[in-house]
Protein backbone atom coordinates (compact mmCIF):
# COMPACT_ATOMS: atom_id res chain seq x y z
CA UNK A 1 0.00 0.00 0.00
CA UNK A 2 1.40 3.38 -0.96
CA UNK A 3 1.74 5.92 1.84
CA UNK A 4 -0.84 8.30 0.39
CA UNK A 5 -3.65 5.77 0.42
CA UNK A 6 -6.40 6.01 3.04
CA UNK A 7 -6.70 2.77 4.98
CA UNK A 8 -10.29 1.88 5.87
CA UNK A 9 -11.65 -1.07 7.84
CA UNK A 10 -15.37 -1.83 7.43
CA UNK A 11 -17.60 -4.15 9.44
CA UNK A 12 -20.96 -5.26 8.11
CA UNK A 13 -19.83 -5.09 4.48
CA UNK A 14 -22.41 -7.64 3.31
CA UNK A 15 -25.25 -6.11 5.33
CA UNK A 16 -27.91 -3.60 4.35
CA UNK A 17 -26.15 -0.47 5.63
CA UNK A 18 -22.54 -1.61 5.37
CA UNK A 19 -22.99 -2.96 1.86
CA UNK A 20 -24.59 0.29 0.76
CA UNK A 21 -21.67 2.25 2.21
CA UNK A 22 -19.17 -0.09 0.53
CA UNK A 23 -20.86 0.37 -2.86
CA UNK A 24 -20.50 4.13 -2.49
CA UNK A 25 -16.84 3.83 -1.54
CA UNK A 26 -16.13 1.59 -4.54
CA UNK A 27 -17.82 4.10 -6.85
CA UNK A 28 -16.16 7.11 -5.22
CA UNK A 29 -14.15 9.45 -7.49
CA UNK A 30 -11.15 8.79 -5.25
CA UNK A 31 -11.74 5.06 -4.89
CA UNK A 32 -8.23 4.31 -6.14
CA UNK A 33 -6.89 6.12 -3.06
CA UNK A 34 -8.85 3.89 -0.67
CA UNK A 35 -7.34 0.73 0.76
CA UNK A 36 -10.43 -1.08 2.07
CA UNK A 37 -10.44 -4.15 4.28
CA UNK A 38 -13.71 -5.88 5.21
CA UNK A 39 -14.38 -8.48 7.87
CA UNK A 40 -16.64 -11.14 6.32
CA UNK A 41 -18.10 -14.33 7.76
CA UNK A 42 -19.08 -16.04 4.49
CA UNK A 43 -16.18 -17.45 2.45
CA UNK A 44 -18.07 -17.36 -0.85
CA UNK A 45 -19.02 -13.72 -0.43
CA UNK A 46 -15.45 -12.90 0.57
CA UNK A 47 -14.22 -14.51 -2.63
CA UNK A 48 -16.61 -12.41 -4.74
CA UNK A 49 -15.61 -9.20 -2.95
CA UNK A 50 -11.96 -9.90 -3.64
CA UNK A 51 -12.19 -11.21 -7.21
CA UNK A 52 -14.88 -8.90 -8.60
CA UNK A 53 -14.53 -5.75 -6.52
CA UNK A 54 -10.93 -5.66 -5.34
CA UNK A 55 -11.86 -5.48 -1.66
CA UNK A 56 -9.43 -7.08 0.74
CA UNK A 57 -11.32 -9.42 3.04
CA UNK A 58 -10.58 -11.20 6.27
CA UNK A 59 -12.67 -14.22 7.21
CA UNK A 60 -13.95 -14.13 10.74
CA UNK A 61 -16.51 -12.70 13.11
CA UNK A 62 -16.79 -9.77 15.48
CA UNK A 63 -16.53 -12.20 18.36
CA UNK A 64 -12.86 -12.89 17.54
CA UNK A 65 -11.66 -10.01 19.71
CA UNK A 66 -7.95 -10.33 19.04
CA UNK A 67 -8.40 -10.37 15.27
CA UNK A 68 -10.83 -7.44 15.44
CA UNK A 69 -8.40 -5.38 17.52
CA UNK A 70 -5.56 -6.14 15.10
CA UNK A 71 -7.61 -5.11 12.07
CA UNK A 72 -8.62 -1.80 13.65
CA UNK A 73 -5.05 -1.10 14.74
CA UNK A 74 -3.91 -1.40 11.14
CA UNK A 75 -6.01 1.39 9.64
CA UNK A 76 -6.66 5.11 9.91
CA UNK A 77 -10.46 4.95 9.63
CA UNK A 78 -12.77 2.29 11.04
CA UNK A 79 -16.43 2.21 9.99
CA UNK A 80 -18.63 -0.06 12.10
CA UNK A 81 -22.07 -0.86 10.69
CA UNK A 82 -22.46 -4.30 12.23
CA UNK A 83 -22.88 -3.98 15.99
CA UNK A 84 -24.32 -1.35 18.31
CA UNK A 85 -25.08 -3.23 21.53
CA UNK A 86 -22.23 -5.66 22.25
CA UNK A 87 -19.86 -4.06 24.74
CA UNK A 88 -17.18 -6.71 24.18
CA UNK A 89 -17.12 -6.06 20.43
CA UNK A 90 -16.83 -2.32 20.89
CA UNK A 91 -14.17 -2.75 23.56
CA UNK A 92 -12.09 -4.77 21.08
CA UNK A 93 -12.50 -2.02 18.48
CA UNK A 94 -11.53 0.68 20.95
CA UNK A 95 -8.47 -1.33 21.98
CA UNK A 96 -7.39 -1.35 18.34
CA UNK A 97 -7.89 2.41 18.05
CA UNK A 98 -5.71 2.94 21.11
CA UNK A 99 -2.99 0.73 19.67
CA UNK A 100 -3.15 2.66 16.42
CA UNK A 101 -2.71 5.94 18.29
CA UNK A 102 0.25 4.59 20.27
CA UNK A 103 1.89 3.11 17.16
CA UNK A 104 1.54 6.07 14.78
CA UNK A 105 1.04 9.10 17.02
CA UNK A 106 -1.94 10.07 14.87
CA UNK A 107 -5.57 10.11 15.94
CA UNK A 108 -7.53 7.42 14.08
CA UNK A 109 -11.20 8.04 13.26
CA UNK A 110 -14.03 5.77 14.30
CA UNK A 111 -17.41 6.08 12.55
CA UNK A 112 -19.81 4.04 14.66
CA UNK A 113 -23.39 3.12 13.81
CA UNK A 114 -25.90 3.36 16.65
CA UNK A 115 -29.59 4.23 16.24
CA UNK A 116 -32.35 6.57 17.34
CA UNK A 117 -33.94 3.62 19.10
CA UNK A 118 -31.91 5.00 21.99
CA UNK A 119 -34.73 7.50 22.58
CA UNK A 120 -37.77 5.22 22.63
CA UNK A 121 -40.65 5.38 25.09
CA UNK A 122 -43.23 2.71 25.98
CA UNK A 123 -46.12 3.99 23.87
CA UNK A 124 -47.13 0.53 22.56
CA UNK A 125 -48.81 2.35 19.69
CA UNK A 126 -51.25 4.29 21.86
CA UNK A 127 -49.99 7.84 21.30
CA UNK A 128 -47.60 10.10 19.42
CA UNK A 129 -45.06 11.68 21.72
CA UNK A 130 -44.72 15.45 21.65
CA UNK A 131 -40.97 15.24 22.27
CA UNK A 132 -38.65 15.63 19.29
CA UNK A 133 -34.92 15.16 19.96
CA UNK A 134 -32.23 17.17 18.17
CA UNK A 135 -28.66 15.96 17.72
CA UNK A 136 -27.52 19.49 18.60
CA UNK A 137 -29.04 19.16 22.08
CA UNK A 138 -26.18 17.32 23.77
CA UNK A 139 -27.37 17.73 27.40
CA UNK A 140 -30.65 15.98 26.58
CA UNK A 141 -28.82 13.11 24.86
CA UNK A 142 -26.47 12.79 27.82
CA UNK A 143 -29.43 12.58 30.20
CA UNK A 144 -30.38 9.16 28.84
CA UNK A 145 -29.26 6.37 31.18
CA UNK A 146 -26.80 3.63 30.25
CA UNK A 147 -29.73 1.20 30.30
CA UNK A 148 -31.31 2.85 27.24
CA UNK A 149 -30.89 0.86 23.99
CA UNK A 150 -27.40 1.28 22.49
CA UNK A 151 -26.46 3.81 25.19
CA UNK A 152 -23.86 1.76 27.08
CA UNK A 153 -21.88 1.27 23.85
CA UNK A 154 -22.26 4.91 22.81
CA UNK A 155 -20.83 6.02 26.15
CA UNK A 156 -17.70 3.91 25.57
CA UNK A 157 -17.30 5.35 22.07
CA UNK A 158 -17.60 8.92 23.32
CA UNK A 159 -15.15 8.29 26.19
CA UNK A 160 -12.47 7.22 23.69
CA UNK A 161 -12.53 10.81 22.42
CA UNK A 162 -12.32 12.48 25.81
CA UNK A 163 -9.69 14.83 27.21
CA UNK A 164 -7.02 12.12 27.15
CA UNK A 165 -8.62 10.29 24.24
CA UNK A 166 -6.92 8.26 21.59
CA UNK A 167 -9.38 8.58 18.69
CA UNK A 168 -11.81 10.90 16.97
CA UNK A 169 -15.23 9.28 17.29
CA UNK A 170 -18.42 9.98 15.35
CA UNK A 171 -21.75 8.25 16.05
CA UNK A 172 -24.27 7.98 13.23
CA UNK A 173 -27.77 7.25 14.52
CA UNK A 174 -30.17 6.15 11.77
CA UNK A 175 -33.91 6.29 12.31
CA UNK A 176 -36.06 3.74 10.44
CA UNK A 177 -34.06 2.93 7.31
CA UNK A 178 -36.15 2.07 4.25
CA UNK A 179 -35.84 1.33 0.55
CA UNK A 180 -34.62 -1.67 -1.41
CA UNK A 181 -30.88 -1.34 -1.89
CA UNK A 182 -29.63 -1.67 -5.46
CA UNK A 183 -26.20 -1.79 -7.05
CA UNK A 184 -23.38 -4.12 -8.05
CA UNK A 185 -23.04 -5.82 -4.65
CA UNK A 186 -26.75 -6.61 -4.66
CA UNK A 187 -26.54 -7.88 -8.24
CA UNK A 188 -23.61 -10.10 -7.26
CA UNK A 189 -25.62 -11.59 -4.37
CA UNK A 190 -23.11 -10.32 -1.85
CA UNK A 191 -25.21 -7.96 0.28
CA UNK A 192 -28.64 -7.92 1.89
CA UNK A 193 -30.89 -5.45 0.02
CA UNK A 194 -33.62 -5.20 2.65
CA UNK A 195 -34.13 -3.28 5.86
CA UNK A 196 -35.08 -5.13 9.07
CA UNK A 197 -38.52 -3.82 9.95
CA UNK A 198 -40.52 -4.30 6.72
CA UNK A 199 -39.70 -8.02 6.28
CA UNK A 200 -40.76 -8.69 9.88
CA UNK A 201 -44.16 -7.08 9.32
CA UNK A 202 -44.65 -8.85 5.97
CA UNK A 203 -43.75 -12.31 7.28
CA UNK A 204 -46.00 -11.81 10.29
CA UNK A 205 -48.92 -10.74 8.11
CA UNK A 206 -48.49 -13.70 5.76
CA UNK A 207 -48.69 -16.09 8.71
CA UNK A 208 -51.58 -14.27 10.37
CA UNK A 209 -53.61 -13.57 7.25
CA UNK A 210 -53.93 -9.91 8.16
CA UNK A 211 -51.74 -6.96 9.08
CA UNK A 212 -51.78 -6.41 12.81
CA UNK A 213 -51.44 -3.20 14.79
CA UNK A 214 -50.58 -2.64 18.43
CA UNK A 215 -52.77 -0.06 20.13
CA UNK A 216 -53.78 2.68 17.72
CA UNK A 217 -50.57 2.54 15.71
CA UNK A 218 -50.18 6.19 16.61
CA UNK A 219 -46.51 6.11 17.60
CA UNK A 220 -44.08 7.91 15.29
CA UNK A 221 -40.50 7.40 14.11
CA UNK A 222 -38.24 9.35 11.82
CA UNK A 223 -37.10 7.62 8.65
CA UNK A 224 -34.30 7.79 6.09
CA UNK A 225 -33.77 6.17 2.70
CA UNK A 226 -30.84 3.77 2.48
CA UNK A 227 -29.22 5.78 -0.33
CA UNK A 228 -29.42 9.00 1.69
CA UNK A 229 -27.97 7.22 4.71
CA UNK A 230 -25.04 5.88 2.68
CA UNK A 231 -24.50 9.41 1.41
CA UNK A 232 -24.20 10.64 5.00
CA UNK A 233 -21.35 8.19 5.69
CA UNK A 234 -19.51 9.17 2.53
CA UNK A 235 -19.95 12.90 3.07
CA UNK A 236 -18.66 12.49 6.60
CA UNK A 237 -15.65 10.54 5.36
CA UNK A 238 -14.91 13.09 2.64
CA UNK A 239 -15.01 15.94 5.15
CA UNK A 240 -12.82 14.08 7.64
CA UNK A 241 -10.21 13.59 4.93
CA UNK A 242 -10.49 17.20 3.76
CA UNK A 243 -10.51 18.89 7.19
CA UNK A 244 -11.32 16.71 10.17
CA UNK A 245 -11.94 19.71 12.41
CA UNK A 246 -15.12 20.44 10.46
CA UNK A 247 -16.74 17.22 11.69
CA UNK A 248 -18.12 17.13 15.23
CA UNK A 249 -16.65 14.35 17.35
CA UNK A 250 -16.57 12.93 20.84
CA UNK A 251 -19.15 14.42 23.18
CA UNK A 252 -20.70 16.40 20.34
CA UNK A 253 -20.26 13.75 17.66
CA UNK A 254 -23.86 12.53 17.36
CA UNK A 255 -25.44 12.54 13.90
CA UNK A 256 -29.12 11.64 13.59
CA UNK A 257 -30.12 10.38 10.15
CA UNK A 258 -33.71 11.26 9.31
CA UNK A 259 -35.76 13.13 6.74
CA UNK A 260 -39.35 13.26 7.94
CA UNK A 261 -41.43 10.88 10.01
CA UNK A 262 -44.48 8.64 9.82
CA UNK A 263 -46.81 6.96 12.25
CA UNK A 264 -46.63 3.18 12.39
CA UNK A 265 -50.26 3.11 11.26
CA UNK A 266 -49.34 4.88 8.02
CA UNK A 267 -46.59 2.36 7.29
CA UNK A 268 -48.77 -0.64 8.13
CA UNK A 269 -51.67 0.62 6.02
CA UNK A 270 -49.37 0.82 2.99
CA UNK A 271 -48.15 -2.74 3.67
CA UNK A 272 -51.74 -3.95 4.07
CA UNK A 273 -52.77 -2.35 0.76
CA UNK A 274 -49.90 -4.08 -1.02
CA UNK A 275 -50.61 -7.49 0.52
CA UNK A 276 -54.35 -7.20 -0.14
CA UNK A 277 -53.67 -6.36 -3.79
CA UNK A 278 -51.65 -9.59 -3.97
CA UNK A 279 -54.49 -11.53 -2.36
CA UNK A 280 -52.30 -12.49 0.60
CA UNK A 281 -54.37 -10.98 3.41
CA UNK A 282 -58.13 -11.12 3.92
CA UNK A 283 -58.60 -7.38 4.42
CA UNK A 284 -56.76 -4.16 3.76
CA UNK A 285 -57.87 -2.95 7.21
CA UNK A 286 -55.48 -3.24 10.14
CA UNK A 287 -56.59 -5.90 12.63
CA UNK A 288 -55.56 -5.09 16.23
CA UNK A 289 -53.40 -7.61 18.06
CA UNK A 290 -54.97 -9.25 21.07
CA UNK A 291 -53.16 -9.40 24.44
CA UNK A 292 -49.80 -11.10 23.98
CA UNK A 293 -50.46 -11.80 20.31
CA UNK A 294 -48.04 -9.33 18.68
CA UNK A 295 -44.99 -11.22 19.88
CA UNK A 296 -46.19 -14.35 18.09
CA UNK A 297 -45.93 -12.61 14.73
CA UNK A 298 -43.21 -9.97 15.26
CA UNK A 299 -40.40 -12.25 16.47
CA UNK A 300 -41.07 -11.76 20.20
CA UNK A 301 -42.99 -9.55 22.61
CA UNK A 302 -40.01 -7.29 23.32
CA UNK A 303 -39.39 -6.53 19.66
CA UNK A 304 -43.11 -6.10 19.04
CA UNK A 305 -43.28 -3.46 21.75
CA UNK A 306 -40.16 -1.76 20.38
CA UNK A 307 -41.70 -1.43 16.94
CA UNK A 308 -44.63 0.53 18.35
CA UNK A 309 -42.62 3.04 20.38
CA UNK A 310 -42.01 6.71 19.61
CA UNK A 311 -38.61 7.93 18.48
CA UNK A 312 -39.02 11.39 17.03
CA UNK A 313 -35.79 13.07 16.00
CA UNK A 314 -34.41 16.01 14.09
CA UNK A 315 -31.05 15.41 12.46
CA UNK A 316 -29.37 18.80 12.15
CA UNK A 317 -25.67 18.17 12.71
CA UNK A 318 -24.83 16.40 9.42
CA UNK A 319 -26.68 19.08 7.49
CA UNK A 320 -24.68 21.75 9.32
CA UNK A 321 -21.24 20.12 9.44
CA UNK A 322 -20.93 18.84 5.88
CA UNK A 323 -24.05 19.72 3.93
CA UNK A 324 -25.86 16.39 4.03
CA UNK A 325 -28.98 16.85 1.89
CA UNK A 326 -31.23 13.78 1.81
CA UNK A 327 -33.38 13.58 -1.30
CA UNK A 328 -36.02 11.01 -0.43
CA UNK A 329 -39.21 11.96 1.39
CA UNK A 330 -41.79 10.14 3.50
CA UNK A 331 -43.94 9.88 0.39
CA UNK A 332 -41.11 7.98 -1.29
CA UNK A 333 -41.17 5.59 1.68
CA UNK A 334 -44.90 4.93 1.27
CA UNK A 335 -44.78 4.77 -2.53
CA UNK A 336 -41.94 2.26 -2.49
CA UNK A 337 -43.59 -0.16 -0.10
CA UNK A 338 -45.72 -1.88 -2.75
CA UNK A 339 -42.65 -2.93 -4.75
CA UNK A 340 -40.77 -3.99 -1.63
CA UNK A 341 -43.70 -6.04 -0.35
CA UNK A 342 -43.99 -7.76 -3.73
CA UNK A 343 -40.29 -8.66 -3.65
CA UNK A 344 -40.52 -9.94 -0.09
CA UNK A 345 -43.60 -12.06 -0.81
CA UNK A 346 -41.87 -13.60 -3.83
CA UNK A 347 -38.86 -14.48 -1.67
CA UNK A 348 -41.06 -16.03 1.02
CA UNK A 349 -42.89 -18.08 -1.63
CA UNK A 350 -39.58 -19.25 -3.09
CA UNK A 351 -38.38 -20.36 0.34
CA UNK A 352 -41.64 -22.20 1.00
CA UNK A 353 -41.37 -24.00 -2.33
CA UNK A 354 -37.71 -24.93 -1.95
C-alpha positions as CSV (number, residue, x, y, z in Angstrom):
1,X,0.0,0.0,0.0
2,X,1.4,3.4,-1.0
3,X,1.7,5.9,1.8
4,X,-0.8,8.3,0.4
5,X,-3.7,5.8,0.4
6,X,-6.4,6.0,3.0
7,X,-6.7,2.8,5.0
8,X,-10.3,1.9,5.9
9,X,-11.7,-1.1,7.8
10,X,-15.4,-1.8,7.4
11,X,-17.6,-4.1,9.4
12,X,-21.0,-5.3,8.1
13,X,-19.8,-5.1,4.5
14,X,-22.4,-7.6,3.3
15,X,-25.2,-6.1,5.3
16,X,-27.9,-3.6,4.3
17,X,-26.2,-0.5,5.6
18,X,-22.5,-1.6,5.4
19,X,-23.0,-3.0,1.9
20,X,-24.6,0.3,0.8
21,X,-21.7,2.2,2.2
22,X,-19.2,-0.1,0.5
23,X,-20.9,0.4,-2.9
24,X,-20.5,4.1,-2.5
25,X,-16.8,3.8,-1.5
26,X,-16.1,1.6,-4.5
27,X,-17.8,4.1,-6.9
28,X,-16.2,7.1,-5.2
29,X,-14.2,9.4,-7.5
30,X,-11.1,8.8,-5.2
31,X,-11.7,5.1,-4.9
32,X,-8.2,4.3,-6.1
33,X,-6.9,6.1,-3.1
34,X,-8.8,3.9,-0.7
35,X,-7.3,0.7,0.8
36,X,-10.4,-1.1,2.1
37,X,-10.4,-4.1,4.3
38,X,-13.7,-5.9,5.2
39,X,-14.4,-8.5,7.9
40,X,-16.6,-11.1,6.3
41,X,-18.1,-14.3,7.8
42,X,-19.1,-16.0,4.5
43,X,-16.2,-17.5,2.5
44,X,-18.1,-17.4,-0.9
45,X,-19.0,-13.7,-0.4
46,X,-15.4,-12.9,0.6
47,X,-14.2,-14.5,-2.6
48,X,-16.6,-12.4,-4.7
49,X,-15.6,-9.2,-3.0
50,X,-12.0,-9.9,-3.6
51,X,-12.2,-11.2,-7.2
52,X,-14.9,-8.9,-8.6
53,X,-14.5,-5.8,-6.5
54,X,-10.9,-5.7,-5.3
55,X,-11.9,-5.5,-1.7
56,X,-9.4,-7.1,0.7
57,X,-11.3,-9.4,3.0
58,X,-10.6,-11.2,6.3
59,X,-12.7,-14.2,7.2
60,X,-13.9,-14.1,10.7
61,X,-16.5,-12.7,13.1
62,X,-16.8,-9.8,15.5
63,X,-16.5,-12.2,18.4
64,X,-12.9,-12.9,17.5
65,X,-11.7,-10.0,19.7
66,X,-7.9,-10.3,19.0
67,X,-8.4,-10.4,15.3
68,X,-10.8,-7.4,15.4
69,X,-8.4,-5.4,17.5
70,X,-5.6,-6.1,15.1
71,X,-7.6,-5.1,12.1
72,X,-8.6,-1.8,13.6
73,X,-5.1,-1.1,14.7
74,X,-3.9,-1.4,11.1
75,X,-6.0,1.4,9.6
76,X,-6.7,5.1,9.9
77,X,-10.5,5.0,9.6
78,X,-12.8,2.3,11.0
79,X,-16.4,2.2,10.0
80,X,-18.6,-0.1,12.1
81,X,-22.1,-0.9,10.7
82,X,-22.5,-4.3,12.2
83,X,-22.9,-4.0,16.0
84,X,-24.3,-1.3,18.3
85,X,-25.1,-3.2,21.5
86,X,-22.2,-5.7,22.2
87,X,-19.9,-4.1,24.7
88,X,-17.2,-6.7,24.2
89,X,-17.1,-6.1,20.4
90,X,-16.8,-2.3,20.9
91,X,-14.2,-2.7,23.6
92,X,-12.1,-4.8,21.1
93,X,-12.5,-2.0,18.5
94,X,-11.5,0.7,20.9
95,X,-8.5,-1.3,22.0
96,X,-7.4,-1.4,18.3
97,X,-7.9,2.4,18.0
98,X,-5.7,2.9,21.1
99,X,-3.0,0.7,19.7
100,X,-3.2,2.7,16.4
101,X,-2.7,5.9,18.3
102,X,0.2,4.6,20.3
103,X,1.9,3.1,17.2
104,X,1.5,6.1,14.8
105,X,1.0,9.1,17.0
106,X,-1.9,10.1,14.9
107,X,-5.6,10.1,15.9
108,X,-7.5,7.4,14.1
109,X,-11.2,8.0,13.3
110,X,-14.0,5.8,14.3
111,X,-17.4,6.1,12.5
112,X,-19.8,4.0,14.7
113,X,-23.4,3.1,13.8
114,X,-25.9,3.4,16.7
115,X,-29.6,4.2,16.2
116,X,-32.4,6.6,17.3
117,X,-33.9,3.6,19.1
118,X,-31.9,5.0,22.0
119,X,-34.7,7.5,22.6
120,X,-37.8,5.2,22.6
121,X,-40.7,5.4,25.1
122,X,-43.2,2.7,26.0
123,X,-46.1,4.0,23.9
124,X,-47.1,0.5,22.6
125,X,-48.8,2.3,19.7
126,X,-51.3,4.3,21.9
127,X,-50.0,7.8,21.3
128,X,-47.6,10.1,19.4
129,X,-45.1,11.7,21.7
130,X,-44.7,15.4,21.6
131,X,-41.0,15.2,22.3
132,X,-38.6,15.6,19.3
133,X,-34.9,15.2,20.0
134,X,-32.2,17.2,18.2
135,X,-28.7,16.0,17.7
136,X,-27.5,19.5,18.6
137,X,-29.0,19.2,22.1
138,X,-26.2,17.3,23.8
139,X,-27.4,17.7,27.4
140,X,-30.6,16.0,26.6
141,X,-28.8,13.1,24.9
142,X,-26.5,12.8,27.8
143,X,-29.4,12.6,30.2
144,X,-30.4,9.2,28.8
145,X,-29.3,6.4,31.2
146,X,-26.8,3.6,30.3
147,X,-29.7,1.2,30.3
148,X,-31.3,2.9,27.2
149,X,-30.9,0.9,24.0
150,X,-27.4,1.3,22.5
151,X,-26.5,3.8,25.2
152,X,-23.9,1.8,27.1
153,X,-21.9,1.3,23.9
154,X,-22.3,4.9,22.8
155,X,-20.8,6.0,26.1
156,X,-17.7,3.9,25.6
157,X,-17.3,5.3,22.1
158,X,-17.6,8.9,23.3
159,X,-15.2,8.3,26.2
160,X,-12.5,7.2,23.7
161,X,-12.5,10.8,22.4
162,X,-12.3,12.5,25.8
163,X,-9.7,14.8,27.2
164,X,-7.0,12.1,27.2
165,X,-8.6,10.3,24.2
166,X,-6.9,8.3,21.6
167,X,-9.4,8.6,18.7
168,X,-11.8,10.9,17.0
169,X,-15.2,9.3,17.3
170,X,-18.4,10.0,15.3
171,X,-21.7,8.2,16.1
172,X,-24.3,8.0,13.2
173,X,-27.8,7.3,14.5
174,X,-30.2,6.2,11.8
175,X,-33.9,6.3,12.3
176,X,-36.1,3.7,10.4
177,X,-34.1,2.9,7.3
178,X,-36.1,2.1,4.3
179,X,-35.8,1.3,0.5
180,X,-34.6,-1.7,-1.4
181,X,-30.9,-1.3,-1.9
182,X,-29.6,-1.7,-5.5
183,X,-26.2,-1.8,-7.1
184,X,-23.4,-4.1,-8.0
185,X,-23.0,-5.8,-4.7
186,X,-26.7,-6.6,-4.7
187,X,-26.5,-7.9,-8.2
188,X,-23.6,-10.1,-7.3
189,X,-25.6,-11.6,-4.4
190,X,-23.1,-10.3,-1.9
191,X,-25.2,-8.0,0.3
192,X,-28.6,-7.9,1.9
193,X,-30.9,-5.4,0.0
194,X,-33.6,-5.2,2.6
195,X,-34.1,-3.3,5.9
196,X,-35.1,-5.1,9.1
197,X,-38.5,-3.8,9.9
198,X,-40.5,-4.3,6.7
199,X,-39.7,-8.0,6.3
200,X,-40.8,-8.7,9.9
201,X,-44.2,-7.1,9.3
202,X,-44.7,-8.9,6.0
203,X,-43.7,-12.3,7.3
204,X,-46.0,-11.8,10.3
205,X,-48.9,-10.7,8.1
206,X,-48.5,-13.7,5.8
207,X,-48.7,-16.1,8.7
208,X,-51.6,-14.3,10.4
209,X,-53.6,-13.6,7.3
210,X,-53.9,-9.9,8.2
211,X,-51.7,-7.0,9.1
212,X,-51.8,-6.4,12.8
213,X,-51.4,-3.2,14.8
214,X,-50.6,-2.6,18.4
215,X,-52.8,-0.1,20.1
216,X,-53.8,2.7,17.7
217,X,-50.6,2.5,15.7
218,X,-50.2,6.2,16.6
219,X,-46.5,6.1,17.6
220,X,-44.1,7.9,15.3
221,X,-40.5,7.4,14.1
222,X,-38.2,9.3,11.8
223,X,-37.1,7.6,8.6
224,X,-34.3,7.8,6.1
225,X,-33.8,6.2,2.7
226,X,-30.8,3.8,2.5
227,X,-29.2,5.8,-0.3
228,X,-29.4,9.0,1.7
229,X,-28.0,7.2,4.7
230,X,-25.0,5.9,2.7
231,X,-24.5,9.4,1.4
232,X,-24.2,10.6,5.0
233,X,-21.4,8.2,5.7
234,X,-19.5,9.2,2.5
235,X,-20.0,12.9,3.1
236,X,-18.7,12.5,6.6
237,X,-15.6,10.5,5.4
238,X,-14.9,13.1,2.6
239,X,-15.0,15.9,5.2
240,X,-12.8,14.1,7.6
241,X,-10.2,13.6,4.9
242,X,-10.5,17.2,3.8
243,X,-10.5,18.9,7.2
244,X,-11.3,16.7,10.2
245,X,-11.9,19.7,12.4
246,X,-15.1,20.4,10.5
247,X,-16.7,17.2,11.7
248,X,-18.1,17.1,15.2
249,X,-16.7,14.4,17.4
250,X,-16.6,12.9,20.8
251,X,-19.2,14.4,23.2
252,X,-20.7,16.4,20.3
253,X,-20.3,13.7,17.7
254,X,-23.9,12.5,17.4
255,X,-25.4,12.5,13.9
256,X,-29.1,11.6,13.6
257,X,-30.1,10.4,10.2
258,X,-33.7,11.3,9.3
259,X,-35.8,13.1,6.7
260,X,-39.3,13.3,7.9
261,X,-41.4,10.9,10.0
262,X,-44.5,8.6,9.8
263,X,-46.8,7.0,12.3
264,X,-46.6,3.2,12.4
265,X,-50.3,3.1,11.3
266,X,-49.3,4.9,8.0
267,X,-46.6,2.4,7.3
268,X,-48.8,-0.6,8.1
269,X,-51.7,0.6,6.0
270,X,-49.4,0.8,3.0
271,X,-48.2,-2.7,3.7
272,X,-51.7,-4.0,4.1
273,X,-52.8,-2.3,0.8
274,X,-49.9,-4.1,-1.0
275,X,-50.6,-7.5,0.5
276,X,-54.3,-7.2,-0.1
277,X,-53.7,-6.4,-3.8
278,X,-51.7,-9.6,-4.0
279,X,-54.5,-11.5,-2.4
280,X,-52.3,-12.5,0.6
281,X,-54.4,-11.0,3.4
282,X,-58.1,-11.1,3.9
283,X,-58.6,-7.4,4.4
284,X,-56.8,-4.2,3.8
285,X,-57.9,-2.9,7.2
286,X,-55.5,-3.2,10.1
287,X,-56.6,-5.9,12.6
288,X,-55.6,-5.1,16.2
289,X,-53.4,-7.6,18.1
290,X,-55.0,-9.3,21.1
291,X,-53.2,-9.4,24.4
292,X,-49.8,-11.1,24.0
293,X,-50.5,-11.8,20.3
294,X,-48.0,-9.3,18.7
295,X,-45.0,-11.2,19.9
296,X,-46.2,-14.3,18.1
297,X,-45.9,-12.6,14.7
298,X,-43.2,-10.0,15.3
299,X,-40.4,-12.3,16.5
300,X,-41.1,-11.8,20.2
301,X,-43.0,-9.5,22.6
302,X,-40.0,-7.3,23.3
303,X,-39.4,-6.5,19.7
304,X,-43.1,-6.1,19.0
305,X,-43.3,-3.5,21.8
306,X,-40.2,-1.8,20.4
307,X,-41.7,-1.4,16.9
308,X,-44.6,0.5,18.4
309,X,-42.6,3.0,20.4
310,X,-42.0,6.7,19.6
311,X,-38.6,7.9,18.5
312,X,-39.0,11.4,17.0
313,X,-35.8,13.1,16.0
314,X,-34.4,16.0,14.1
315,X,-31.0,15.4,12.5
316,X,-29.4,18.8,12.2
317,X,-25.7,18.2,12.7
318,X,-24.8,16.4,9.4
319,X,-26.7,19.1,7.5
320,X,-24.7,21.7,9.3
321,X,-21.2,20.1,9.4
322,X,-20.9,18.8,5.9
323,X,-24.0,19.7,3.9
324,X,-25.9,16.4,4.0
325,X,-29.0,16.8,1.9
326,X,-31.2,13.8,1.8
327,X,-33.4,13.6,-1.3
328,X,-36.0,11.0,-0.4
329,X,-39.2,12.0,1.4
330,X,-41.8,10.1,3.5
331,X,-43.9,9.9,0.4
332,X,-41.1,8.0,-1.3
333,X,-41.2,5.6,1.7
334,X,-44.9,4.9,1.3
335,X,-44.8,4.8,-2.5
336,X,-41.9,2.3,-2.5
337,X,-43.6,-0.2,-0.1
338,X,-45.7,-1.9,-2.7
339,X,-42.7,-2.9,-4.8
340,X,-40.8,-4.0,-1.6
341,X,-43.7,-6.0,-0.4
342,X,-44.0,-7.8,-3.7
343,X,-40.3,-8.7,-3.6
344,X,-40.5,-9.9,-0.1
345,X,-43.6,-12.1,-0.8
346,X,-41.9,-13.6,-3.8
347,X,-38.9,-14.5,-1.7
348,X,-41.1,-16.0,1.0
349,X,-42.9,-18.1,-1.6
350,X,-39.6,-19.2,-3.1
351,X,-38.4,-20.4,0.3
352,X,-41.6,-22.2,1.0
353,X,-41.4,-24.0,-2.3
354,X,-37.7,-24.9,-1.9
